[in-house]
Amino acid sequence: MDSMTAVRLSKLRSFFQNLGLNGWIVPTADPHASEYVGEHYALRKWLSGFTGSAGTLVVTSDRCALLTDSRYWEQAQRQLEGTEIELVRLNCSYAKAIADWLAQNCASDCVIGIFGENISKAAVNKLSSELREKKLFLSILHSDPAAVIWDNRPQAACTEIYEHSVSPRNRAQKLAAAAKALKEKNADWLLTSKLDDIAWVFNLRGSDVPCNPVFYSYALIGSDQKAFLFAALNKIKPELRTKLEQDGVTLCNYQGAIEEIEKILSNSDPCTVLADPEELNASLFEIFPEHVRVIEDINPIELLKAQKTPEEIELIQKAMIKDGVALVRFYAWLDDHIHEGLTEADAAEKLNEFRSELEGFVSLSFETISAFGPNAALPHYQPEGRGAKIEGSGFLLIDSGAQFAEGTTDITRTILVGEAGEQMKADYTSVLRATICLATTIFPEGVSSQAIDAIARRPIWQNTADFGHGTGHGVGFFLNVHEGPQRISYPRINVGDSLISRYSAMLPGMVTSDEPGLYRPGKWGIRIENLLANELTAENEFGRFLRFRTLTLCPIDLRAVNVGALSPEEVRWLNSYHQTVRDTLSPFLDERTAQWLEGKTKDLCECLKKQI
């Protein structure tokens, strides 16, 4: 048995047994419900040795399990080998799976603990309900086991907080928009801990969380546009502090923020606070004084930041041009070196190198996924070591993105290496057709993002195939690569913890990914992803209608396309898209790379005539 893991689990057991508990739950979480967790908060990783970005560890006095979804089953199986930790393959919600496992491994009336800052109020409600059905109980504790048992714990990130100076909307405008939304909800205050919402409304950025330009903070925003920002004051330069104070922002320290928020509300007149139970951690929900009325509702900033202005969309388009230049340079380089024994890691590192050379590049927007052959069938695959060699025949799937001050990018391309069989061509063509189907959709303003999911899946369903992830997610404006509220995905029964009500209407200015895929386990995986912006296209007696504008600029590999399976409309879209890519990027390329791009964006019309 892995002695290090055993020692660490023993420390956790002593911790919760001293509190009179029968078990403990360790989610992948920080106090802000961040998707990506910094090393300071990576207790689950430290305890288990599992390095995936999603999963929950459940520990009792004599048993232990890691629950994670299908993206990480193979990785978890390898990394848990030699430990006592059982892998639970998640095929329902975390709450239900945790309750089911505990019911099988605990006696009735056992009490299981969790640190209140690492779970949302909504998640507490769901988990408590599931446990009660099993005659088990959840206890929310304010004691952090990481502070007690974790030797040499990494320090929390402490990076500079800076102004997002290129933003077309200033801080006063955003605080005014938030204040208006609060008045419409009859709320006096909004309490938020969501890092990207806070970064957006205050026009600030940082780098406390990997790949996300955010900083650890809380905020209390008033309907009168007054605001309290709780952040590490030593990270804010004096001149920026002055500007914030001039805009009506009172700065408070991040340390002790929860106690300070409680004090502010306790000293206020009777008031109403809007608090999002899906966002705020359970500890925050316990600080409200009796004279404060709480409205549990969706944080209005989420929708405000999702609707980008035309000026913001144009800045995002500039980021796409920069990114497109790096991508074209990389794929041209890859064509020249593909037969030199490259590994998956070699490809990812070279792409990162091309991006890092661009003016204004800040960071990646997530860790690059570079997967070849059977590895590409794992949608969120990350290689161990250098990964597989790119050799023989197969698909190379590269999902990557970057952060620029002008915007956030996210793109996937699947490249054919060697020869493609008929099934490979059929699969690739169905994914390409799915991408085009969504990109060309016209839809009523306000339609549910779920309602248009089937449009993209239709070509893949016709191929008697499907894919297990969503078709599209919102993308931030130099913010998180995954943001809400819109998500193009059909609801699956008993899968996921998100409330269906949080799926949003599709509105002008939203930027959403278009990323259908098809994955054949042990064989290959295919995904083609562009980012799309919602634009008004018509207004008539039936209402307002929107269309998508494709923002991403990078050629789509044509070598595995069964051109005869494309409709004339699909061919026209592909030709038009490639012409836009060619015309937009060529002026920024050297002659040789421009020639490569010319060849990769050739017209398909003649090919279609030959196949018909």
TIDRENVO-711189 format. One record per residue (C-alpha): residue in one letter; y, z, x. Coordinates in steps of 0.1 Angstrom, whole numbers, plus 5000, padded with zeros to 4 digits. Example, Ala and Ser with C-alpha at 12.3 -4.5 7.8 and 13.67 -1.06 7.14 Angstrom:
<recs>
A495550785123
S498950715137
</recs>
This chain:
<recs>
M500050005000
D503649935012
S504650275026
M508350205023
T508150114986
A505950414980
V508450654996
R511350514977
L509550534943
S508550894952
K512150984956
L513050824922
R510151014906
S511451344920
F514951264908
F513951204871
Q511251484870
N513951734882
L515851634851
G512851704829
L512251334822
N508951134820
G510250814834
W513250604845
I514450244838
V516250054866
P517849734854
T519449464875
A522949584867
D526349724878
P528849904856
H530349574845
A527349384832
S527849134860
E525348844862
Y525248864900
V524949224914
G526449324948
E524249494974
H525849834966
Y524349824931
A521049654939
L518949964934
R516149774917
K515849544947
W515949844971
L513150024952
S510849734946
G511449474973
F511749204947
T514848994955
G515148784923
S518448794904
A516848914871
G514349184863
T513949554853
L511949824870
V510250084848
V508850394866
T506750684852
S505150974870
D502050764878
R502750404869
C505350144877
A506149794865
L508649514872
L509449294841
T510948954848
D511048604832
S509148294841
R511748174867
Y510548454891
W506848504883
E505548344915
Q508248504937
A507648844922
Q503848814926
R504348754963
Q506949014969
L505149294950
E501849234968
G500749554985
T502749784963
E501749984932
I504249784911
E502649584883
L504249254874
V504949214836
R505548854827
L508348854802
N507848644771
C509948844747
S513149054749
Y513549314777
A513849594751
K510649504734
A508749444766
I509849774781
A508849964749
D505449794748
W504649874784
L505850234781
A503750284749
Q500650174768
N501450404798
C503050714783
A502050974758
S504051004725
D507351194726
C507951114763
V511651084772
I512750794795
G516050804813
I518550544823
F521950564841
G524650514814
E526850284836
N524050034840
I523349954804
S525549824776
K525950014743
A524349724725
A521349724748
V521050104743
N520850044706
K518149784709
L516149974735
S516350304716
S515150134684
E512249974701
L511250304718
R511550504686
E509050274669
K506650374697
K507450744693
L509250744726
F512850844733
L515750714755
S518050954773
I521450824786
L522351014818
H525551024838
S523651094870
D523250794893
P519950804911
A521250554937
A523850814948
V521051074953
I518050894967
W519350584984
D519650645022
N522150425040
R523250265007
P525649965013
Q529250035006
A530749864975
A532649544984
C536349604991
T537949264994
E541649174989
I542849114953
Y545148814952
E547148604927
H545548284912
S548848104919
V547747754907
S547147884871
P549447694847
R549547994824
N551248304838
R550248664834
A552748734807
Q551548444786
K547948564788
L548748924780
A550748804750
A547848594738
A545548904742
A548049114723
K548248864695
A544448864692
L544449244691
K546949244663
E544749004643
K541949254647
N544249544637
A543649704671
D546149884693
W544149864725
L541349654741
L539149834766
T537349594789
S535149614819
K534249244821
L535249134855
D535948764848
D537948854817
I540049094837
A540548844865
W541648584840
V544048784819
F545848934849
N545848594869
L544048774898
R541048694919
G538848864945
S535448834961
D533649164953
V530748994936
P528748714954
C529848364944
N532248494917
P535948534925
V536348864908
F536949224917
Y535649564905
S538049684878
Y538549814843
A541449734820
L543149884789
I545349624773
G547749704744
S548849504714
D552449564727
Q551549374759
K551449694780
A548449714802
F546649944826
L544649794854
F542050014872
A541249864906
A541149974943
L544850004950
N544349954988
K543149604979
I546449504964
K549349414987
P552749574980
E554449254969
L551649184944
R551849544931
T555549494925
K554949164905
L552249334884
E554549624876
Q557349384867
D554949224842
G554349564825
V551049644843
T550450004852
L548150024883
C545550294885
N542750354910
Y539250234904
Q537750554915
G537850794886
A538750514862
I536550644833
E538050984835
E541650834836
I540950614806
E539750914787
K542851104796
I545250814786
L543550784752
S543451164747
N547151184753
S547950904729
D548750914692
P545950824668
C545050464676
T542450194673
V540550064703
L538549734703
A535349774724
D532749514728
P529249684727
E527649384745
E530049434774
L530949794778
N528450034794
A527150324774
S529050584795
L532350424785
F531450444748
E531150824752
I534850884763
F536650804731
P538451114716
E538051204680
H541451074670
V540650724683
R539050474659
V536750234676
I536249874665
E533049724679
D533749354682
I533649064706
N536249084734
P538848834724
I539648744760
E536248564762
L537348304737
L540948274751
K539748194786
A537047954773
Q539647724758
K541247564788
T544647394785
P545047024793
E546747134826
E543847354835
I541347074827
E543246844850
L543147104878
I539347134872
Q539146754875
K540746784909
A538147034919
M535446784907
I536946514930
K536846734960
D533246834951
G532346474945
V533446374980
A531246644995
L528246544973
V528546174981
R528846245018
F525746475016
Y523546234996
A524445945019
W523446165049
L520246265031
D519245905026
D519645855064
H517646165074
I515046215046
H512146105068
E512946335097
G510946635085
L513746815066
T512947135047
E514447255015
A516647495034
D517847215057
A519147015027
A520847325011
E522547415044
K523747065050
L525247035015
N526947375020
E528347245053
F529846935037
R531447155010
S532847405035
E534747135053
L536847055022
E540447185020
G540647464994
F536947554994
V536547924987
S532747974983
L529647854966
S529647924928
F525948034931
E523148014957
T522147654961
I518747564945
S516947314967
A513347244955
F510946964964
G507746854947
P505947134927
N508647384936
A511147184915
A509047284885
L510547634889
P514047604874
H515547884895
Y513447844926
Q514647984959
P512647914991
E511348185013
G512148105049
R512847735054
G510947635023
A508747325018
K509047015039
I510546715021
E507846455028
G505546225009
S506446134973
G508046364948
F511346474933
L513946674952
L516046884928
I519347024941
D521347244918
S524647364934
G528247444929
A531447544945
Q534547754939
F537947594945
A541347744934
E541547444911
G538247514894
T534547594895
T531847324898
D528147314889
I525947004893
T522346914895
R520846594908
T517146504911
I516446254939
L513246044942
V511546074976
G508945804982
E507345634952
A507245734915
G504245694892
E504545594856
Q504645954843
M507346054868
K509445754856
A508845844820
D509846204826
Y512946114847
T514145854822
S513746094792
V515846354810
L518546094819
R518645984783
A518946344772
T521946394795
I523546074781
C522846174745
L524746494748
A527546344768
T528146074741
T528046314711
I530946334687
F531046644666
P533246834642
E535547094657
G534147434652
V530547334649
S528047584664
S527147504700
Q523547574689
A523747284663
I524147014690
D521247134712
A518646914695
I520746604701
A520046644739
R516446744735
R515446454712
P514546204740
I512546474758
W510746584726
Q509946214720
N508246234754
T506246524739
A507846764763
D510447044763
F512247274786
G512647654785
H516247704794
G519447634776
T520947284776
G524447404785
H526647704793
G530347764796
V531947734830
G535047924842
F538347804856
F537947934892
L535848204877
N532148264869
V529947964868
H528348104837
E530748224810
G530748244773
P531048244744
Q529547894739
R526047814749
I524147494739
S520647634732
Y518447664702
P517548024693
R513948124701
I512348394681
N511948724700
V513348584732
G516448714749
D518749004742
S521948824732
L523148834697
I523048504679
S526548584665
R527948554700
Y527148184702
S530448024697
A532047734678
M532747434700
L536547414704
P538947194723
G539347284760
M535947434765
V534047324796
T530247324792
S527347214813
D525046934802
E521747004819
P518546904801
G515346924822
L511646864823
Y509147064844
R505546994849
P503947304866
G502347224899
K503646864899
W507446814896
G510646924880
I513646714869
R517146824859
I520346624857
E523546824851
N527246734846
L530146944834
L531846824802
A535246904786
N535746914748
E538546674737
L539946584704
T538846224695
A539746184658
E541446354628
N540946234593
E540046334558
F536846494571
G538646714596
R539046714634
F536346574656
L535746634693
R534046444720
F532946524756
R534746404787
T532446404817
L534146584846
T531446574873
L531746294898
C528446204916
P526045914912
I522845954893
D519745844912
L518445524896
R515245474916
A512945644890
V514645504859
N512645284836
V515545074827
G513744894799
A513545234781
L517345264779
S519345144750
P522244904756
E524545194747
E522945414773
V523245134799
R526845094791
W527545464795
L525745474828
N527545174841
S530945304830
Y530145654845
H529145504878
Q532245284879
T534445594873
V532645774901
R533045474925
D536645404916
T537645774919
L535845874950
S535945564972
P539545614984
F538545944999
L535445815018
D534945645051
E533845285050
R530145345055
T529945615029
A531945405005
Q529345125010
W526545365003
L528245474971
E528745104961
G524945054963
K524145374943
T526545284915
K525344924909
D525444764874
L522244804854
C522844524830
E521044254850
C518144494856
L517944554819
K517744184812
K514944144836
Q512844424821
I513344314784
</recs>
